[in-house]
Amino acid sequence: MTYSVLIIVLLILGGYSGLQFKYNSLEKSLKTYLINVQGYSEEDIVSVKAKFGSMPKFPVYVIFSDDTDTEYIFTDRDASDWKQLDPKQPQRLNVDN
C-alpha cells in the first residue's frame, strides 16, 4: 500500500517537474528569439509566461512594455519557429525574419 502511494506521488512530482522544465524552456527560447532575432530589448518585454492549453498545447503569453493591457500569444509549433497566434495588431514579429 505505501509503495503504491509513493509511486503515485513520484509520478505526479515527475510530471510536474517535466511540465515546469518545458515551460521554462519555452519562455527562455521565446525571450531569446524576441531579443536576438526580432530586436526587442529586455526593457521592451514585461513578462513571458508559458501555459498548458489545448490548441496549441503550450501557448506562450507575452506582455510588452508599450502595450501592458494586451497579452500576445505565441507558439513555436515544436520547431523553434515562433509564430504569433492571435490576430491582435500590431503584429509583434517581423515577417521578414
N, C-alpha and C positions, 0 to 999 in steps of 0.2 A: 504494500500500500504506500509506504513512504517513498519507495523508489519511483513509483508511478507519479506521485506528486512532484518529486524532484525533477524527473524527466520533463514533465509538463512545464514546470517553472523555467527550466533551462531552455526549452524550445521557445517559450514566449520571450525570454530575455534575448535569445539569439536572433529571433525575428525582429524584435525592436531595435537591437543594435545594428543589424543589417540595414534596416529602413533608415535609421539615423545616418549611417555611413553614406547611403545613396543620396539622401537629402543634402548632406554637407558637400558631397562630390558635385552634385548638380549646381548648387549655389556658388561654389568656388569657380566651377567651369564657366558659368554664365557671367559672373562678375569679371573674370579674366577676359572673356570674349568681349564684353562691353568696353572694357578699358583698353585692351591691346589691339583689337581689331576695329571696333566701332569708334574709338577716340573719345569716349567719355572719361571723365576724371573721377577719382574717389569721391570728391565733393558733389558730383552730379547724381550719385546713387545714394538714396536714403536707406533702402533696405532691399534685400534679396531673400526670398523665402520659398522653399520648395514644399509642396504638399502632396498628399496622395489623392488621386482623383480617378475618374472613370475614363474620360477621353480628354486629353491624354492621361496616361497613367500617372505621370509625375509632372504636373504643370509647375512652373516657377514664376512667382509673382514679384514684380519689381516696382518700387516707388522711386521716382526721380525727384530731385530737389526742385525742379521748375514746375512740377505738377503733383504736389503731395496729396491731392484728393483722388488721384487715379492709380489703380493697380493695373499694370500692364502684364499680360500673361504670355510667357514664352515656353517653348518646348524644344528639346534637341532631337526628338524622334529617334532616340537611341543611336544617333550617328554623329554627334558633336557638331551638327549643322543647325544652329539656333534659328528659330522662326518665331515671329510674333503671331500669336493666335487670334487675339481679339482685334476687331476692326476699328478700335479707337484711333483717333487722329490726335497728334501726329504719329505716323509710323516711327518707331524709335530705332529701327535698324536701317542702315543704308543698304539698298538692294544691289548696289554695285559690288559689294564685297562677297 
